[in-house]
């Protein structure tokens, strides 16, 4: 039950927090989908807007007056910092976090996110499956589906059950600290001890790493699904891959690139895998996707290589999207 009055909000078991910045028309569907969730308990919704210029703020005030709207200056936004603000303001014992372009796939999404933590007090966080939007490209659809299919094969809930393997196996560590603010929920009492870090990238995965190492569990709610996918252009894919590689090396010590010697092999191997999949699938515009596949692979592989290699400040300034966002005129 969506809490509309102060009395209902005071009794909220859960809170949904959504950061926004010029989200466009899709956000109208997202917010309607969130407010229409079917639960046995009251929940509230908080939107934190950091300077939208597309009418989002006025639309919320007019169409969703029961939603708590927090407006912050664009320069004060931070992925961890802004979410901490929303969680701090939340009245619910459980706080669901989604992005402004993550559309709940059904009206039981929120119940399915919260229920594992109600059932098991050791679970500090839950993340759900992402579904590609119907209009997503075939390779994006494949990659998202395979990623969450793989996560579904691991024990659930999962925790630090094998300390020796955790110390030596990078892949195992990556599974344990995977978490996504595009579709997640956390226990506020744990957040009060371990808040989100104030960082520009991977605040969700750093938090998951901390709660796992502190002895808590996390759970995968496979049926708590949102539509969330992006078809990036080649240049943006290069820049995002660069930021991802830079951050993972700095934050976790992971190298996403096998180095210059493995660059060509990685591009060829990835392209061949993409081509085989596309030829079997035979999508519309097959020739276009066959031509895009090697360009995408070059962008990802080169981005990962540059992000995990020594580089000049000038390279960072040119490639990093995070840097561009931080230095953009407001």
TORKOL-4160 file (C-alpha; in steps of 0.2 Angstrom, whole numbers, padded with zeros to 4 digits, m for minus):
330
<pt num="1" X="0000" Y="0000" Z="0000"/>
<pt num="2" X="0007" Y="0017" Z="m0006"/>
<pt num="3" X="0008" Y="0028" Z="0009"/>
<pt num="4" X="m0001" Y="0045" Z="0005"/>
<pt num="5" X="m0003" Y="0053" Z="0022"/>
<pt num="6" X="0009" Y="0057" Z="0036"/>
<pt num="7" X="0002" Y="0044" Z="0047"/>
<pt num="8" X="0004" Y="0030" Z="0034"/>
<pt num="9" X="0021" Y="0036" Z="0030"/>
<pt num="10" X="0026" Y="0035" Z="0049"/>
<pt num="11" X="0021" Y="0016" Z="0048"/>
<pt num="12" X="0030" Y="0012" Z="0032"/>
<pt num="13" X="0039" Y="m0004" Z="0032"/>
<pt num="14" X="0049" Y="0000" Z="0016"/>
<pt num="15" X="0055" Y="0016" Z="0007"/>
<pt num="16" X="0059" Y="0017" Z="m0012"/>
<pt num="17" X="0073" Y="0030" Z="m0016"/>
<pt num="18" X="0075" Y="0036" Z="m0033"/>
<pt num="19" X="0088" Y="0049" Z="m0039"/>
<pt num="20" X="0083" Y="0059" Z="m0054"/>
<pt num="21" X="0092" Y="0071" Z="m0066"/>
<pt num="22" X="0083" Y="0075" Z="m0082"/>
<pt num="23" X="0075" Y="0057" Z="m0084"/>
<pt num="24" X="0063" Y="0061" Z="m0098"/>
<pt num="25" X="0046" Y="0053" Z="m0101"/>
<pt num="26" X="0051" Y="0035" Z="m0096"/>
<pt num="27" X="0052" Y="0041" Z="m0078"/>
<pt num="28" X="0033" Y="0044" Z="m0078"/>
<pt num="29" X="0031" Y="0026" Z="m0081"/>
<pt num="30" X="0044" Y="0021" Z="m0068"/>
<pt num="31" X="0036" Y="0032" Z="m0054"/>
<pt num="32" X="0018" Y="0026" Z="m0058"/>
<pt num="33" X="0025" Y="0008" Z="m0058"/>
<pt num="34" X="0033" Y="0011" Z="m0041"/>
<pt num="35" X="0018" Y="0019" Z="m0033"/>
<pt num="36" X="0006" Y="0005" Z="m0039"/>
<pt num="37" X="0016" Y="m0009" Z="m0030"/>
<pt num="38" X="0005" Y="m0022" Z="m0022"/>
<pt num="39" X="0011" Y="m0024" Z="m0004"/>
<pt num="40" X="0003" Y="m0030" Z="0013"/>
<pt num="41" X="0011" Y="m0016" Z="0022"/>
<pt num="42" X="0013" Y="0003" Z="0019"/>
<pt num="43" X="0028" Y="0010" Z="0009"/>
<pt num="44" X="0034" Y="0027" Z="0005"/>
<pt num="45" X="0043" Y="0034" Z="m0010"/>
<pt num="46" X="0057" Y="0047" Z="m0010"/>
<pt num="47" X="0063" Y="0056" Z="m0026"/>
<pt num="48" X="0080" Y="0065" Z="m0025"/>
<pt num="49" X="0082" Y="0077" Z="m0040"/>
<pt num="50" X="0098" Y="0085" Z="m0043"/>
<pt num="51" X="0093" Y="0100" Z="m0055"/>
<pt num="52" X="0082" Y="0092" Z="m0068"/>
<pt num="53" X="0078" Y="0105" Z="m0082"/>
<pt num="54" X="0065" Y="0094" Z="m0091"/>
<pt num="55" X="0050" Y="0097" Z="m0081"/>
<pt num="56" X="0052" Y="0082" Z="m0070"/>
<pt num="57" X="0051" Y="0092" Z="m0053"/>
<pt num="58" X="0034" Y="0101" Z="m0058"/>
<pt num="59" X="0027" Y="0084" Z="m0065"/>
<pt num="60" X="0030" Y="0076" Z="m0048"/>
<pt num="61" X="0023" Y="0090" Z="m0038"/>
<pt num="62" X="0007" Y="0090" Z="m0049"/>
<pt num="63" X="0004" Y="0071" Z="m0052"/>
<pt num="64" X="0012" Y="0063" Z="m0036"/>
<pt num="65" X="0010" Y="0075" Z="m0022"/>
<pt num="66" X="0012" Y="0061" Z="m0009"/>
<pt num="67" X="0029" Y="0057" Z="m0015"/>
<pt num="68" X="0043" Y="0065" Z="m0005"/>
<pt num="69" X="0053" Y="0076" Z="m0016"/>
<pt num="70" X="0070" Y="0082" Z="m0011"/>
<pt num="71" X="0079" Y="0094" Z="m0022"/>
<pt num="72" X="0098" Y="0096" Z="m0021"/>
<pt num="73" X="0110" Y="0107" Z="m0031"/>
<pt num="74" X="0118" Y="0098" Z="m0046"/>
<pt num="75" X="0135" Y="0101" Z="m0039"/>
<pt num="76" X="0131" Y="0091" Z="m0023"/>
<pt num="77" X="0126" Y="0075" Z="m0031"/>
<pt num="78" X="0137" Y="0060" Z="m0028"/>
<pt num="79" X="0132" Y="0042" Z="m0031"/>
<pt num="80" X="0135" Y="0036" Z="m0013"/>
<pt num="81" X="0132" Y="0053" Z="m0005"/>
<pt num="82" X="0115" Y="0056" Z="m0013"/>
<pt num="83" X="0108" Y="0039" Z="m0009"/>
<pt num="84" X="0114" Y="0041" Z="0009"/>
<pt num="85" X="0103" Y="0056" Z="0010"/>
<pt num="86" X="0088" Y="0047" Z="0004"/>
<pt num="87" X="0091" Y="0032" Z="0015"/>
<pt num="88" X="0094" Y="0044" Z="0030"/>
<pt num="89" X="0077" Y="0052" Z="0027"/>
<pt num="90" X="0068" Y="0035" Z="0024"/>
<pt num="91" X="0056" Y="0029" Z="0037"/>
<pt num="92" X="0056" Y="0011" Z="0032"/>
<pt num="93" X="0066" Y="m0003" Z="0040"/>
<pt num="94" X="0070" Y="m0008" Z="0022"/>
<pt num="95" X="0075" Y="0004" Z="0008"/>
<pt num="96" X="0074" Y="m0001" Z="m0010"/>
<pt num="97" X="0085" Y="0008" Z="m0023"/>
<pt num="98" X="0082" Y="0010" Z="m0041"/>
<pt num="99" X="0087" Y="0022" Z="m0055"/>
<pt num="100" X="0076" Y="0034" Z="m0064"/>
<pt num="101" X="0076" Y="0022" Z="m0080"/>
<pt num="102" X="0073" Y="0006" Z="m0070"/>
<pt num="103" X="0055" Y="0001" Z="m0073"/>
<pt num="104" X="0047" Y="m0012" Z="m0061"/>
<pt num="105" X="0041" Y="m0027" Z="m0072"/>
<pt num="106" X="0026" Y="m0031" Z="m0061"/>
<pt num="107" X="0017" Y="m0025" Z="m0046"/>
<pt num="108" X="0025" Y="m0037" Z="m0034"/>
<pt num="109" X="0042" Y="m0031" Z="m0037"/>
<pt num="110" X="0044" Y="m0022" Z="m0020"/>
<pt num="111" X="0037" Y="m0036" Z="m0010"/>
<pt num="112" X="0049" Y="m0049" Z="m0018"/>
<pt num="113" X="0063" Y="m0037" Z="m0014"/>
<pt num="114" X="0059" Y="m0035" Z="0004"/>
<pt num="115" X="0053" Y="m0053" Z="0008"/>
<pt num="116" X="0071" Y="m0061" Z="0009"/>
<pt num="117" X="0076" Y="m0049" Z="0023"/>
<pt num="118" X="0060" Y="m0051" Z="0033"/>
<pt num="119" X="0063" Y="m0070" Z="0032"/>
<pt num="120" X="0081" Y="m0069" Z="0037"/>
<pt num="121" X="0088" Y="m0056" Z="0048"/>
<pt num="122" X="0106" Y="m0060" Z="0043"/>
<pt num="123" X="0103" Y="m0053" Z="0025"/>
<pt num="124" X="0109" Y="m0035" Z="0024"/>
<pt num="125" X="0105" Y="m0032" Z="0005"/>
<pt num="126" X="0095" Y="m0040" Z="m0009"/>
<pt num="127" X="0097" Y="m0037" Z="m0028"/>
<pt num="128" X="0085" Y="m0042" Z="m0042"/>
<pt num="129" X="0086" Y="m0047" Z="m0060"/>
<pt num="130" X="0087" Y="m0034" Z="m0074"/>
<pt num="131" X="0077" Y="m0037" Z="m0089"/>
<pt num="132" X="0082" Y="m0029" Z="m0106"/>
<pt num="133" X="0069" Y="m0017" Z="m0113"/>
<pt num="134" X="0061" Y="m0025" Z="m0128"/>
<pt num="135" X="0069" Y="m0013" Z="m0140"/>
<pt num="136" X="0087" Y="m0017" Z="m0134"/>
<pt num="137" X="0099" Y="m0024" Z="m0147"/>
<pt num="138" X="0101" Y="m0043" Z="m0147"/>
<pt num="139" X="0119" Y="m0043" Z="m0140"/>
<pt num="140" X="0113" Y="m0032" Z="m0125"/>
<pt num="141" X="0099" Y="m0044" Z="m0122"/>
<pt num="142" X="0110" Y="m0059" Z="m0122"/>
<pt num="143" X="0123" Y="m0051" Z="m0111"/>
<pt num="144" X="0111" Y="m0045" Z="m0098"/>
<pt num="145" X="0102" Y="m0062" Z="m0098"/>
<pt num="146" X="0118" Y="m0072" Z="m0096"/>
<pt num="147" X="0125" Y="m0061" Z="m0082"/>
<pt num="148" X="0110" Y="m0064" Z="m0071"/>
<pt num="149" X="0108" Y="m0082" Z="m0076"/>
<pt num="150" X="0126" Y="m0085" Z="m0070"/>
<pt num="151" X="0122" Y="m0076" Z="m0053"/>
<pt num="152" X="0107" Y="m0087" Z="m0051"/>
<pt num="153" X="0118" Y="m0102" Z="m0051"/>
<pt num="154" X="0127" Y="m0097" Z="m0035"/>
<pt num="155" X="0121" Y="m0101" Z="m0017"/>
<pt num="156" X="0107" Y="m0090" Z="m0011"/>
<pt num="157" X="0108" Y="m0081" Z="0001"/>
<pt num="158" X="0127" Y="m0080" Z="m0001"/>
<pt num="159" X="0140" Y="m0074" Z="0011"/>
<pt num="160" X="0159" Y="m0076" Z="0015"/>
<pt num="161" X="0158" Y="m0095" Z="0017"/>
<pt num="162" X="0175" Y="m0099" Z="0010"/>
<pt num="163" X="0188" Y="m0087" Z="0017"/>
<pt num="164" X="0203" Y="m0095" Z="0008"/>
<pt num="165" X="0194" Y="m0095" Z="m0009"/>
<pt num="166" X="0189" Y="m0077" Z="m0006"/>
<pt num="167" X="0208" Y="m0072" Z="m0003"/>
<pt num="168" X="0214" Y="m0080" Z="m0019"/>
<pt num="169" X="0200" Y="m0081" Z="m0032"/>
<pt num="170" X="0196" Y="m0064" Z="m0040"/>
<pt num="171" X="0180" Y="m0071" Z="m0049"/>
<pt num="172" X="0173" Y="m0077" Z="m0032"/>
<pt num="173" X="0176" Y="m0060" Z="m0024"/>
<pt num="174" X="0167" Y="m0052" Z="m0039"/>
<pt num="175" X="0152" Y="m0063" Z="m0037"/>
<pt num="176" X="0151" Y="m0059" Z="m0018"/>
<pt num="177" X="0152" Y="m0041" Z="m0020"/>
<pt num="178" X="0141" Y="m0039" Z="m0035"/>
<pt num="179" X="0127" Y="m0027" Z="m0031"/>
<pt num="180" X="0117" Y="m0015" Z="m0042"/>
<pt num="181" X="0108" Y="0001" Z="m0036"/>
<pt num="182" X="0097" Y="m0001" Z="m0052"/>
<pt num="183" X="0087" Y="m0014" Z="m0043"/>
<pt num="184" X="0092" Y="m0017" Z="m0025"/>
<pt num="185" X="0086" Y="m0016" Z="m0007"/>
<pt num="186" X="0095" Y="m0014" Z="0010"/>
<pt num="187" X="0092" Y="m0016" Z="0028"/>
<pt num="188" X="0093" Y="0001" Z="0036"/>
<pt num="189" X="0099" Y="m0004" Z="0052"/>
<pt num="190" X="0115" Y="m0012" Z="0043"/>
<pt num="191" X="0117" Y="0004" Z="0033"/>
<pt num="192" X="0117" Y="0014" Z="0049"/>
<pt num="193" X="0133" Y="0004" Z="0053"/>
<pt num="194" X="0140" Y="0003" Z="0036"/>
<pt num="195" X="0134" Y="0018" Z="0025"/>
<pt num="196" X="0137" Y="0020" Z="0006"/>
<pt num="197" X="0155" Y="0027" Z="0003"/>
<pt num="198" X="0155" Y="0044" Z="m0005"/>
<pt num="199" X="0163" Y="0039" Z="m0022"/>
<pt num="200" X="0159" Y="0042" Z="m0040"/>
<pt num="201" X="0159" Y="0024" Z="m0046"/>
<pt num="202" X="0154" Y="0007" Z="m0039"/>
<pt num="203" X="0147" Y="0013" Z="m0022"/>
<pt num="204" X="0135" Y="m0001" Z="m0022"/>
<pt num="205" X="0148" Y="m0015" Z="m0025"/>
<pt num="206" X="0160" Y="m0007" Z="m0012"/>
<pt num="207" X="0145" Y="m0007" Z="0000"/>
<pt num="208" X="0142" Y="m0026" Z="m0004"/>
<pt num="209" X="0160" Y="m0030" Z="m0001"/>
<pt num="210" X="0160" Y="m0021" Z="0016"/>
<pt num="211" X="0144" Y="m0030" Z="0022"/>
<pt num="212" X="0150" Y="m0047" Z="0016"/>
<pt num="213" X="0167" Y="m0045" Z="0025"/>
<pt num="214" X="0157" Y="m0039" Z="0040"/>
<pt num="215" X="0149" Y="m0056" Z="0041"/>
<pt num="216" X="0132" Y="m0052" Z="0033"/>
<pt num="217" X="0123" Y="m0061" Z="0019"/>
<pt num="218" X="0116" Y="m0054" Z="0003"/>
<pt num="219" X="0102" Y="m0062" Z="m0007"/>
<pt num="220" X="0097" Y="m0063" Z="m0026"/>
<pt num="221" X="0079" Y="m0060" Z="m0028"/>
<pt num="222" X="0077" Y="m0068" Z="m0046"/>
<pt num="223" X="0059" Y="m0064" Z="m0048"/>
<pt num="224" X="0060" Y="m0045" Z="m0042"/>
<pt num="225" X="0063" Y="m0039" Z="m0059"/>
<pt num="226" X="0065" Y="m0022" Z="m0067"/>
<pt num="227" X="0067" Y="m0017" Z="m0085"/>
<pt num="228" X="0084" Y="m0009" Z="m0087"/>
<pt num="229" X="0096" Y="m0008" Z="m0102"/>
<pt num="230" X="0106" Y="0003" Z="m0113"/>
<pt num="231" X="0112" Y="0003" Z="m0130"/>
<pt num="232" X="0128" Y="0014" Z="m0130"/>
<pt num="233" X="0137" Y="0021" Z="m0145"/>
<pt num="234" X="0154" Y="0016" Z="m0148"/>
<pt num="235" X="0163" Y="0031" Z="m0141"/>
<pt num="236" X="0152" Y="0031" Z="m0125"/>
<pt num="237" X="0155" Y="0012" Z="m0123"/>
<pt num="238" X="0174" Y="0016" Z="m0124"/>
<pt num="239" X="0173" Y="0029" Z="m0111"/>
<pt num="240" X="0162" Y="0019" Z="m0099"/>
<pt num="241" X="0174" Y="0004" Z="m0101"/>
<pt num="242" X="0188" Y="0015" Z="m0097"/>
<pt num="243" X="0180" Y="0021" Z="m0081"/>
<pt num="244" X="0175" Y="0004" Z="m0076"/>
<pt num="245" X="0192" Y="m0003" Z="m0078"/>
<pt num="246" X="0200" Y="0012" Z="m0069"/>
<pt num="247" X="0188" Y="0010" Z="m0054"/>
<pt num="248" X="0189" Y="m0008" Z="m0053"/>
<pt num="249" X="0208" Y="m0008" Z="m0052"/>
<pt num="250" X="0208" Y="0007" Z="m0040"/>
<pt num="251" X="0195" Y="0000" Z="m0028"/>
<pt num="252" X="0196" Y="m0018" Z="m0029"/>
<pt num="253" X="0213" Y="m0022" Z="m0037"/>
<pt num="254" X="0205" Y="m0031" Z="m0052"/>
<pt num="255" X="0213" Y="m0029" Z="m0069"/>
<pt num="256" X="0199" Y="m0031" Z="m0083"/>
<pt num="257" X="0212" Y="m0031" Z="m0096"/>
<pt num="258" X="0225" Y="m0045" Z="m0100"/>
<pt num="259" X="0237" Y="m0032" Z="m0107"/>
<pt num="260" X="0243" Y="m0026" Z="m0124"/>
<pt num="261" X="0248" Y="m0044" Z="m0129"/>
<pt num="262" X="0230" Y="m0050" Z="m0126"/>
<pt num="263" X="0221" Y="m0035" Z="m0134"/>
<pt num="264" X="0219" Y="m0042" Z="m0152"/>
<pt num="265" X="0215" Y="m0060" Z="m0146"/>
<pt num="266" X="0202" Y="m0053" Z="m0135"/>
<pt num="267" X="0194" Y="m0042" Z="m0149"/>
<pt num="268" X="0194" Y="m0057" Z="m0161"/>
<pt num="269" X="0187" Y="m0069" Z="m0148"/>
<pt num="270" X="0173" Y="m0058" Z="m0143"/>
<pt num="271" X="0169" Y="m0053" Z="m0161"/>
<pt num="272" X="0168" Y="m0071" Z="m0166"/>
<pt num="273" X="0157" Y="m0076" Z="m0151"/>
<pt num="274" X="0146" Y="m0061" Z="m0156"/>
<pt num="275" X="0145" Y="m0066" Z="m0174"/>
<pt num="276" X="0141" Y="m0084" Z="m0170"/>
<pt num="277" X="0127" Y="m0079" Z="m0159"/>
<pt num="278" X="0120" Y="m0066" Z="m0171"/>
<pt num="279" X="0120" Y="m0078" Z="m0186"/>
<pt num="280" X="0111" Y="m0091" Z="m0176"/>
<pt num="281" X="0098" Y="m0078" Z="m0170"/>
<pt num="282" X="0096" Y="m0069" Z="m0187"/>
<pt num="283" X="0089" Y="m0053" Z="m0180"/>
<pt num="284" X="0082" Y="m0039" Z="m0190"/>
<pt num="285" X="0096" Y="m0028" Z="m0197"/>
<pt num="286" X="0108" Y="m0043" Z="m0196"/>
<pt num="287" X="0121" Y="m0034" Z="m0207"/>
<pt num="288" X="0121" Y="m0019" Z="m0195"/>
<pt num="289" X="0124" Y="m0029" Z="m0180"/>
<pt num="290" X="0138" Y="m0039" Z="m0188"/>
<pt num="291" X="0147" Y="m0023" Z="m0192"/>
<pt num="292" X="0144" Y="m0016" Z="m0175"/>
<pt num="293" X="0150" Y="m0031" Z="m0165"/>
<pt num="294" X="0169" Y="m0028" Z="m0169"/>
<pt num="295" X="0167" Y="m0010" Z="m0166"/>
<pt num="296" X="0159" Y="m0013" Z="m0149"/>
<pt num="297" X="0173" Y="m0026" Z="m0145"/>
<pt num="298" X="0187" Y="m0014" Z="m0149"/>
<pt num="299" X="0179" Y="0000" Z="m0138"/>
<pt num="300" X="0177" Y="m0012" Z="m0123"/>
<pt num="301" X="0194" Y="m0020" Z="m0125"/>
<pt num="302" X="0203" Y="m0004" Z="m0128"/>
<pt num="303" X="0194" Y="0005" Z="m0114"/>
<pt num="304" X="0198" Y="m0009" Z="m0102"/>
<pt num="305" X="0216" Y="m0009" Z="m0107"/>
<pt num="306" X="0218" Y="0010" Z="m0105"/>
<pt num="307" X="0209" Y="0010" Z="m0089"/>
<pt num="308" X="0221" Y="m0003" Z="m0081"/>
<pt num="309" X="0237" Y="0004" Z="m0088"/>
<pt num="310" X="0248" Y="0019" Z="m0083"/>
<pt num="311" X="0242" Y="0034" Z="m0092"/>
<pt num="312" X="0244" Y="0053" Z="m0092"/>
<pt num="313" X="0231" Y="0065" Z="m0084"/>
<pt num="314" X="0227" Y="0071" Z="m0102"/>
<pt num="315" X="0221" Y="0053" Z="m0107"/>
<pt num="316" X="0210" Y="0053" Z="m0091"/>
<pt num="317" X="0203" Y="0070" Z="m0095"/>
<pt num="318" X="0199" Y="0065" Z="m0113"/>
<pt num="319" X="0191" Y="0048" Z="m0109"/>
<pt num="320" X="0183" Y="0048" Z="m0092"/>
<pt num="321" X="0164" Y="0051" Z="m0092"/>
<pt num="322" X="0166" Y="0053" Z="m0073"/>
<pt num="323" X="0178" Y="0067" Z="m0075"/>
<pt num="324" X="0167" Y="0076" Z="m0088"/>
<pt num="325" X="0152" Y="0075" Z="m0077"/>
<pt num="326" X="0162" Y="0082" Z="m0062"/>
<pt num="327" X="0170" Y="0097" Z="m0072"/>
<pt num="328" X="0154" Y="0101" Z="m0083"/>
<pt num="329" X="0147" Y="0118" Z="m0081"/>
<pt num="330" X="0131" Y="0118" Z="m0071"/>
